Amino acid sequence: MASSSVQLSTNDLQLGSYGAAAVRPNSITRWALDGSSLLKIYRNIAPRERRLRELTALQIAADWGLSVPPVLASGEDDDSAWTVLGTLPGKPCSIDTPRAVQDFVRHAVTATLLVHRKVDGAHAGQGWERQSEPTTSNRNFLLDQFSARCQKLPWWRDLKAVLAPYNEHPTVYLHCDLKPEYLLVDGDRLHIVDWEASGRGPAVSDQADATFHLVRDLIYTPATPLPAPIGIISQLGASGPALAWRLALWLDRRRPGDIHLLPERELLQLASEDDPVAACEELTRLVSNLREAGVPR
């Protein structure tokens, strides 16, 4: 998708009618003072590629009839890429009560039903645009998200083996970052935001993302000291191999030594759980142990 014809510099936007910055590792966001728009500045990891990835997914999702933020302007400066998005009504999902957890699970399942359309004639990879990139498999799409250091860890070959059956699954469009704050509920209407991580791969990727984010946040958030409602969370449908992949990916993205806090036997035990309920129980236990070991959220 081409950049908007509206020419705006990042400095002009920052000094204009936008409020204080919310800084995240890979982006900076500022809300318009009148609440009408959101400025997102992509940074660190492939900012230009992430900008284009989000624009493409938003255009396709809107063409499907999904409720997603409108793009008001987008462009690149010498050292950054940015997009201005219109705001949507509704409130983000929460997980602060058992009912809220149940509602998030229901909305996440709805979101996957809306998004997971088969990619006819295309293969797994980053973004929704059909590119001339080398053909990759569903399994390799999952494994390529790890840093190179993981290939030297004792569980790498076993993880590759348990993920191999996903090559037989359909390749579908993915949101790739399903979490409560990215699903906005407005009465009976569901809005889906934050598409910069979108990709193509097996549906279990989104199922594992939503499951992991929910379990982790229930364990780490002081305002929600709830026991994880395993029966409800397991309705997201993620089984052991996908959750083992997502747990290891989380640790790979934390501090350099955190990946070594997960014993090989523990990861492989999780990967062996085909039943979503048993897999959620094992994931909850492992995330709790890692929190006690000092792994940051």
MARZASE-484909 format. One record per residue (C-alpha): chain; x, y, z; residue in one letter; residue number from 0. Coordinates in Angstrom, 1 decimal. Example, Ala and Ser with C-alpha at 12.3 -4.5 7.8 and 13.67 -1.06 7.14 Angstrom:
@chain A, px 12.3, py -4.5, pz 7.8, res A, n 0
@chain A, px 13.7, py -1.1, pz 7.1, res S, n 1
//
This chain:
@chain A, px 0.0, py 0.0, pz 0.0, res M, n 0
@chain A, px 1.4, py 3.4, pz -0.9, res A, n 1
@chain A, px 1.9, py 6.1, pz 1.8, res S, n 2
@chain A, px -0.9, py 8.7, pz 2.2, res S, n 3
@chain A, px -0.6, py 11.8, pz 0.1, res S, n 4
@chain A, px -0.9, py 13.8, pz 3.2, res V, n 5
@chain A, px 2.7, py 15.0, pz 4.0, res Q, n 6
@chain A, px 3.3, py 15.2, pz 7.7, res L, n 7
@chain A, px 6.6, py 15.1, pz 9.6, res S, n 8
@chain A, px 7.0, py 13.2, pz 12.8, res T, n 9
@chain A, px 8.2, py 16.4, pz 14.5, res N, n 10
@chain A, px 5.1, py 18.4, pz 13.4, res D, n 11
@chain A, px 2.8, py 15.6, pz 14.7, res L, n 12
@chain A, px 4.6, py 15.4, pz 18.0, res Q, n 13
@chain A, px 4.5, py 19.2, pz 18.5, res L, n 14
@chain A, px 0.9, py 19.5, pz 17.3, res G, n 15
@chain A, px -2.3, py 18.5, pz 19.1, res S, n 16
@chain A, px -1.1, py 15.2, pz 20.5, res Y, n 17
@chain A, px -0.5, py 14.4, pz 24.1, res G, n 18
@chain A, px 2.2, py 12.7, pz 26.1, res A, n 19
@chain A, px 4.0, py 9.7, pz 24.6, res A, n 20
@chain A, px 3.4, py 6.1, pz 25.6, res A, n 21
@chain A, px 6.7, py 4.4, pz 25.0, res V, n 22
@chain A, px 7.0, py 0.7, pz 24.2, res R, n 23
@chain A, px 10.0, py -1.3, pz 23.1, res P, n 24
@chain A, px 9.1, py -1.1, pz 19.4, res N, n 25
@chain A, px 6.7, py 1.8, pz 19.2, res S, n 26
@chain A, px 5.8, py 5.2, pz 20.6, res I, n 27
@chain A, px 2.1, py 6.2, pz 20.6, res T, n 28
@chain A, px 0.4, py 9.6, pz 21.3, res R, n 29
@chain A, px -3.3, py 10.2, pz 21.5, res W, n 30
@chain A, px -4.8, py 13.3, pz 20.0, res A, n 31
@chain A, px -6.0, py 15.7, pz 22.6, res L, n 32
@chain A, px -9.5, py 15.6, pz 21.2, res D, n 33
@chain A, px -9.5, py 11.8, pz 21.2, res G, n 34
@chain A, px -10.0, py 11.5, pz 17.4, res S, n 35
@chain A, px -6.8, py 9.8, pz 16.4, res S, n 36
@chain A, px -3.7, py 8.0, pz 17.5, res L, n 37
@chain A, px -0.2, py 8.7, pz 16.2, res L, n 38
@chain A, px 2.0, py 5.5, pz 16.1, res K, n 39
@chain A, px 5.7, py 5.8, pz 15.5, res I, n 40
@chain A, px 7.4, py 2.5, pz 14.7, res Y, n 41
@chain A, px 10.9, py 2.0, pz 15.9, res R, n 42
@chain A, px 13.7, py -0.5, pz 16.6, res N, n 43
@chain A, px 12.7, py -3.7, pz 14.8, res I, n 44
@chain A, px 12.1, py -3.1, pz 11.0, res A, n 45
@chain A, px 9.9, py 0.0, pz 11.5, res P, n 46
@chain A, px 9.3, py 0.5, pz 7.8, res R, n 47
@chain A, px 8.3, py -3.1, pz 7.2, res E, n 48
@chain A, px 6.0, py -3.0, pz 10.2, res R, n 49
@chain A, px 4.3, py 0.1, pz 9.0, res R, n 50
@chain A, px 3.6, py -1.4, pz 5.6, res L, n 51
@chain A, px 2.5, py -4.6, pz 7.2, res R, n 52
@chain A, px -0.1, py -2.9, pz 9.3, res E, n 53
@chain A, px -1.4, py -0.7, pz 6.4, res L, n 54
@chain A, px -1.9, py -3.8, pz 4.2, res T, n 55
@chain A, px -3.7, py -5.8, pz 6.9, res A, n 56
@chain A, px -5.9, py -2.9, pz 7.7, res L, n 57
@chain A, px -6.9, py -2.4, pz 4.1, res Q, n 58
@chain A, px -7.7, py -6.1, pz 3.5, res I, n 59
@chain A, px -9.5, py -6.5, pz 6.9, res A, n 60
@chain A, px -11.6, py -3.4, pz 6.1, res A, n 61
@chain A, px -12.4, py -4.8, pz 2.6, res D, n 62
@chain A, px -13.7, py -7.9, pz 4.4, res W, n 63
@chain A, px -16.0, py -5.8, pz 6.5, res G, n 64
@chain A, px -14.1, py -6.1, pz 9.8, res L, n 65
@chain A, px -14.1, py -3.1, pz 12.1, res S, n 66
@chain A, px -10.6, py -1.8, pz 12.2, res V, n 67
@chain A, px -9.1, py 1.6, pz 12.7, res P, n 68
@chain A, px -9.1, py 3.9, pz 9.6, res P, n 69
@chain A, px -5.8, py 5.1, pz 8.3, res V, n 70
@chain A, px -5.7, py 8.9, pz 8.3, res L, n 71
@chain A, px -2.1, py 9.4, pz 7.2, res A, n 72
@chain A, px 1.1, py 7.4, pz 7.0, res S, n 73
@chain A, px 4.7, py 8.0, pz 6.0, res G, n 74
@chain A, px 8.4, py 7.8, pz 6.6, res E, n 75
@chain A, px 11.0, py 10.3, pz 7.8, res D, n 76
@chain A, px 14.8, py 9.8, pz 7.6, res D, n 77
@chain A, px 14.9, py 7.8, pz 10.8, res D, n 78
@chain A, px 11.3, py 6.6, pz 11.5, res S, n 79
@chain A, px 8.0, py 5.4, pz 10.1, res A, n 80
@chain A, px 4.6, py 6.5, pz 11.4, res W, n 81
@chain A, px 0.9, py 6.1, pz 10.9, res T, n 82
@chain A, px -2.0, py 8.2, pz 12.2, res V, n 83
@chain A, px -5.1, py 6.0, pz 12.9, res L, n 84
@chain A, px -8.6, py 7.1, pz 13.6, res G, n 85
@chain A, px -10.0, py 6.0, pz 16.9, res T, n 86
@chain A, px -12.8, py 3.5, pz 17.4, res L, n 87
@chain A, px -15.6, py 3.4, pz 20.0, res P, n 88
@chain A, px -15.8, py 0.7, pz 22.6, res G, n 89
@chain A, px -13.6, py -0.4, pz 25.5, res K, n 90
@chain A, px -10.7, py -2.8, pz 25.6, res P, n 91
@chain A, px -11.4, py -6.2, pz 27.0, res C, n 92
@chain A, px -10.2, py -6.7, pz 30.6, res S, n 93
@chain A, px -9.4, py -9.8, pz 32.7, res I, n 94
@chain A, px -10.0, py -8.4, pz 36.2, res D, n 95
@chain A, px -13.0, py -10.7, pz 37.0, res T, n 96
@chain A, px -13.9, py -14.3, pz 36.1, res P, n 97
@chain A, px -16.7, py -12.9, pz 33.9, res R, n 98
@chain A, px -14.3, py -10.6, pz 32.1, res A, n 99
@chain A, px -11.9, py -13.5, pz 31.4, res V, n 100
@chain A, px -14.8, py -15.4, pz 29.9, res Q, n 101
@chain A, px -15.8, py -12.4, pz 27.8, res D, n 102
@chain A, px -12.3, py -12.0, pz 26.5, res F, n 103
@chain A, px -12.1, py -15.7, pz 25.5, res V, n 104
@chain A, px -15.5, py -15.4, pz 23.7, res R, n 105
@chain A, px -14.3, py -12.3, pz 21.8, res H, n 106
@chain A, px -10.9, py -13.8, pz 21.0, res A, n 107
@chain A, px -12.6, py -16.8, pz 19.5, res V, n 108
@chain A, px -14.9, py -14.5, pz 17.4, res T, n 109
@chain A, px -11.9, py -12.5, pz 16.2, res A, n 110
@chain A, px -10.1, py -15.7, pz 15.0, res T, n 111
@chain A, px -13.2, py -16.8, pz 13.2, res L, n 112
@chain A, px -13.3, py -13.4, pz 11.4, res L, n 113
@chain A, px -9.6, py -13.3, pz 10.6, res V, n 114
@chain A, px -8.6, py -16.9, pz 9.9, res H, n 115
@chain A, px -9.4, py -17.0, pz 6.2, res R, n 116
@chain A, px -7.4, py -19.5, pz 4.0, res K, n 117
@chain A, px -4.5, py -18.0, pz 2.0, res V, n 118
@chain A, px -5.3, py -19.4, pz -1.4, res D, n 119
@chain A, px -2.2, py -19.9, pz -3.5, res G, n 120
@chain A, px 0.1, py -18.4, pz -0.9, res A, n 121
@chain A, px 2.4, py -19.7, pz 1.8, res H, n 122
@chain A, px 3.3, py -18.8, pz 5.4, res A, n 123
@chain A, px 5.2, py -15.6, pz 6.2, res G, n 124
@chain A, px 5.1, py -12.1, pz 7.6, res Q, n 125
@chain A, px 2.3, py -9.7, pz 6.6, res G, n 126
@chain A, px -0.8, py -10.2, pz 4.5, res W, n 127
@chain A, px 0.7, py -9.0, pz 1.2, res E, n 128
@chain A, px 1.6, py -11.7, pz -1.3, res R, n 129
@chain A, px 5.3, py -11.4, pz -1.8, res Q, n 130
@chain A, px 8.0, py -13.0, pz -3.9, res S, n 131
@chain A, px 9.7, py -14.3, pz -0.7, res E, n 132
@chain A, px 11.1, py -17.8, pz -0.6, res P, n 133
@chain A, px 8.4, py -20.4, pz 0.2, res T, n 134
@chain A, px 8.3, py -21.4, pz 3.8, res T, n 135
@chain A, px 6.2, py -23.8, pz 5.8, res S, n 136
@chain A, px 3.9, py -23.2, pz 8.8, res N, n 137
@chain A, px 6.5, py -24.8, pz 11.1, res R, n 138
@chain A, px 9.3, py -22.6, pz 9.8, res N, n 139
@chain A, px 7.0, py -19.5, pz 10.1, res F, n 140
@chain A, px 6.8, py -20.3, pz 13.8, res L, n 141
@chain A, px 10.5, py -21.2, pz 14.2, res L, n 142
@chain A, px 11.8, py -18.2, pz 12.3, res D, n 143
@chain A, px 10.5, py -15.9, pz 15.0, res Q, n 144
@chain A, px 13.2, py -17.2, pz 17.4, res F, n 145
@chain A, px 16.7, py -15.7, pz 17.7, res S, n 146
@chain A, px 19.5, py -17.7, pz 16.2, res A, n 147
@chain A, px 20.8, py -18.6, pz 19.7, res R, n 148
@chain A, px 17.8, py -20.9, pz 20.3, res C, n 149
@chain A, px 19.1, py -23.3, pz 17.6, res Q, n 150
@chain A, px 21.9, py -24.3, pz 19.9, res K, n 151
@chain A, px 19.7, py -25.1, pz 22.8, res L, n 152
@chain A, px 19.0, py -28.8, pz 23.7, res P, n 153
@chain A, px 15.3, py -28.6, pz 23.1, res W, n 154
@chain A, px 15.5, py -27.1, pz 19.6, res W, n 155
@chain A, px 15.3, py -30.3, pz 17.6, res R, n 156
@chain A, px 12.5, py -31.7, pz 19.7, res D, n 157
@chain A, px 10.5, py -28.5, pz 19.3, res L, n 158
@chain A, px 11.0, py -28.7, pz 15.5, res K, n 159
@chain A, px 9.7, py -32.2, pz 15.6, res A, n 160
@chain A, px 6.5, py -31.5, pz 17.6, res V, n 161
@chain A, px 5.7, py -28.5, pz 15.4, res L, n 162
@chain A, px 6.0, py -30.5, pz 12.1, res A, n 163
@chain A, px 2.4, py -31.6, pz 12.0, res P, n 164
@chain A, px 1.3, py -28.0, pz 11.7, res Y, n 165
@chain A, px 2.7, py -28.1, pz 8.1, res N, n 166
@chain A, px -0.5, py -30.1, pz 7.3, res E, n 167
@chain A, px -2.7, py -27.4, pz 8.7, res H, n 168
@chain A, px -4.2, py -24.8, pz 6.4, res P, n 169
@chain A, px -2.2, py -21.5, pz 6.1, res T, n 170
@chain A, px -4.5, py -18.7, pz 7.1, res V, n 171
@chain A, px -4.4, py -15.0, pz 7.8, res Y, n 172
@chain A, px -3.2, py -14.2, pz 11.3, res L, n 173
@chain A, px -3.4, py -11.2, pz 13.6, res H, n 174
@chain A, px -0.3, py -12.5, pz 15.5, res C, n 175
@chain A, px -0.8, py -10.4, pz 18.7, res D, n 176
@chain A, px -4.2, py -11.2, pz 20.1, res L, n 177
@chain A, px -4.5, py -9.8, pz 23.7, res K, n 178
@chain A, px -7.3, py -8.1, pz 25.7, res P, n 179
@chain A, px -6.3, py -4.5, pz 25.0, res E, n 180
@chain A, px -6.4, py -5.1, pz 21.2, res Y, n 181
@chain A, px -10.1, py -6.2, pz 21.2, res L, n 182
@chain A, px -12.5, py -3.3, pz 21.7, res L, n 183
@chain A, px -16.1, py -4.0, pz 22.5, res V, n 184
@chain A, px -18.9, py -1.6, pz 21.7, res D, n 185
@chain A, px -22.2, py -3.2, pz 22.6, res G, n 186
@chain A, px -22.5, py -6.1, pz 20.0, res D, n 187
@chain A, px -19.7, py -4.7, pz 17.9, res R, n 188
@chain A, px -16.1, py -6.1, pz 18.0, res L, n 189
@chain A, px -13.3, py -3.9, pz 16.8, res H, n 190
@chain A, px -9.8, py -5.3, pz 16.3, res I, n 191
@chain A, px -6.7, py -3.0, pz 16.5, res V, n 192
@chain A, px -2.9, py -3.2, pz 16.3, res D, n 193
@chain A, px -2.1, py -5.1, pz 13.1, res W, n 194
@chain A, px 1.6, py -4.5, pz 12.7, res E, n 195
@chain A, px 2.6, py -8.1, pz 13.6, res A, n 196
@chain A, px 0.1, py -9.7, pz 11.1, res S, n 197
@chain A, px 1.2, py -12.7, pz 9.1, res G, n 198
@chain A, px 0.2, py -15.9, pz 7.4, res R, n 199
@chain A, px 0.5, py -19.3, pz 9.1, res G, n 200
@chain A, px -1.4, py -22.0, pz 11.1, res P, n 201
@chain A, px -4.4, py -20.9, pz 13.2, res A, n 202
@chain A, px -2.7, py -22.3, pz 16.3, res V, n 203
@chain A, px -0.4, py -19.3, pz 16.3, res S, n 204
@chain A, px -3.2, py -16.9, pz 17.2, res D, n 205
@chain A, px -4.7, py -19.4, pz 19.6, res Q, n 206
@chain A, px -1.4, py -19.8, pz 21.4, res A, n 207
@chain A, px -0.9, py -16.0, pz 21.5, res D, n 208
@chain A, px -4.3, py -15.4, pz 23.0, res A, n 209
@chain A, px -3.9, py -18.2, pz 25.5, res T, n 210
@chain A, px -0.4, py -17.2, pz 26.6, res F, n 211
@chain A, px -1.2, py -13.5, pz 27.0, res H, n 212
@chain A, px -4.2, py -14.4, pz 29.1, res L, n 213
@chain A, px -2.3, py -16.8, pz 31.4, res V, n 214
@chain A, px 0.7, py -14.6, pz 31.8, res R, n 215
@chain A, px -1.3, py -11.5, pz 32.6, res D, n 216
@chain A, px -3.5, py -13.3, pz 35.1, res L, n 217
@chain A, px -0.3, py -14.4, pz 36.9, res I, n 218
@chain A, px 1.7, py -11.1, pz 36.6, res Y, n 219
@chain A, px -0.9, py -8.4, pz 37.0, res T, n 220
@chain A, px -1.3, py -7.4, pz 40.7, res P, n 221
@chain A, px -4.8, py -6.0, pz 40.0, res A, n 222
@chain A, px -6.0, py -9.4, pz 38.9, res T, n 223
@chain A, px -4.9, py -11.9, pz 41.6, res P, n 224
@chain A, px -7.2, py -14.6, pz 40.2, res L, n 225
@chain A, px -6.5, py -18.3, pz 39.9, res P, n 226
@chain A, px -6.4, py -19.0, pz 36.1, res A, n 227
@chain A, px -9.8, py -20.4, pz 35.1, res P, n 228
@chain A, px -8.3, py -23.3, pz 33.1, res I, n 229
@chain A, px -11.6, py -24.6, pz 31.8, res G, n 230
@chain A, px -12.5, py -21.2, pz 30.3, res I, n 231
@chain A, px -9.0, py -20.4, pz 28.9, res I, n 232
@chain A, px -8.8, py -23.8, pz 27.2, res S, n 233
@chain A, px -11.7, py -22.9, pz 25.0, res Q, n 234
@chain A, px -9.2, py -20.9, pz 22.9, res L, n 235
@chain A, px -8.2, py -24.3, pz 21.6, res G, n 236
@chain A, px -4.4, py -24.2, pz 22.0, res A, n 237
@chain A, px -2.7, py -27.5, pz 22.6, res S, n 238
@chain A, px 0.7, py -28.3, pz 24.0, res G, n 239
@chain A, px 3.0, py -27.9, pz 21.0, res P, n 240
@chain A, px 1.8, py -24.4, pz 20.2, res A, n 241
@chain A, px 1.9, py -23.3, pz 23.8, res L, n 242
@chain A, px 5.5, py -24.7, pz 24.2, res A, n 243
@chain A, px 6.5, py -22.6, pz 21.1, res W, n 244
@chain A, px 4.8, py -19.5, pz 22.5, res R, n 245
@chain A, px 6.3, py -19.9, pz 26.0, res L, n 246
@chain A, px 9.8, py -20.4, pz 24.6, res A, n 247
@chain A, px 9.4, py -17.4, pz 22.3, res L, n 248
@chain A, px 8.4, py -15.2, pz 25.3, res W, n 249
@chain A, px 11.6, py -16.2, pz 27.1, res L, n 250
@chain A, px 13.7, py -15.7, pz 24.0, res D, n 251
@chain A, px 12.5, py -12.1, pz 24.0, res R, n 252
@chain A, px 13.2, py -11.4, pz 27.7, res R, n 253
@chain A, px 16.6, py -11.0, pz 29.3, res R, n 254
@chain A, px 19.5, py -13.0, pz 27.7, res P, n 255
@chain A, px 19.6, py -15.5, pz 30.5, res G, n 256
@chain A, px 15.9, py -16.1, pz 30.9, res D, n 257
@chain A, px 15.6, py -18.7, pz 28.2, res I, n 258
@chain A, px 17.9, py -21.0, pz 30.2, res H, n 259
@chain A, px 15.5, py -21.0, pz 33.2, res L, n 260
@chain A, px 13.2, py -23.3, pz 31.4, res L, n 261
@chain A, px 14.4, py -26.9, pz 31.7, res P, n 262
@chain A, px 14.3, py -29.0, pz 28.6, res E, n 263
@chain A, px 12.1, py -31.7, pz 30.3, res R, n 264
@chain A, px 9.6, py -29.0, pz 31.4, res E, n 265
@chain A, px 9.2, py -27.6, pz 27.9, res L, n 266
@chain A, px 8.9, py -31.0, pz 26.3, res L, n 267
@chain A, px 6.3, py -32.0, pz 28.9, res Q, n 268
@chain A, px 4.2, py -29.0, pz 27.9, res L, n 269
@chain A, px 4.7, py -29.9, pz 24.2, res A, n 270
@chain A, px 3.4, py -33.4, pz 24.8, res S, n 271
@chain A, px 0.0, py -32.3, pz 26.0, res E, n 272
@chain A, px -2.5, py -32.7, pz 23.2, res D, n 273
@chain A, px -5.5, py -31.8, pz 25.4, res D, n 274
@chain A, px -6.0, py -28.0, pz 25.7, res P, n 275
@chain A, px -7.1, py -28.3, pz 29.4, res V, n 276
@chain A, px -4.0, py -30.2, pz 30.4, res A, n 277
@chain A, px -1.8, py -27.9, pz 28.3, res A, n 278
@chain A, px -3.2, py -24.8, pz 29.9, res C, n 279
@chain A, px -2.6, py -26.3, pz 33.4, res E, n 280
@chain A, px 1.0, py -27.0, pz 32.5, res E, n 281
@chain A, px 1.5, py -23.6, pz 31.0, res L, n 282
@chain A, px 0.1, py -21.9, pz 34.1, res T, n 283
@chain A, px 2.4, py -23.9, pz 36.3, res R, n 284
@chain A, px 5.5, py -23.0, pz 34.2, res L, n 285
@chain A, px 4.7, py -19.3, pz 33.9, res V, n 286
@chain A, px 4.1, py -19.2, pz 37.7, res S, n 287
@chain A, px 7.5, py -20.8, pz 38.3, res N, n 288
@chain A, px 9.2, py -18.4, pz 35.9, res L, n 289
@chain A, px 7.7, py -15.4, pz 37.6, res R, n 290
@chain A, px 9.0, py -16.7, pz 40.9, res E, n 291
@chain A, px 12.4, py -17.1, pz 39.3, res A, n 292
@chain A, px 12.4, py -13.4, pz 38.5, res G, n 293
@chain A, px 11.5, py -13.4, pz 34.8, res V, n 294
@chain A, px 10.0, py -10.0, pz 33.9, res P, n 295
@chain A, px 6.6, py -9.8, pz 32.3, res R, n 296
//
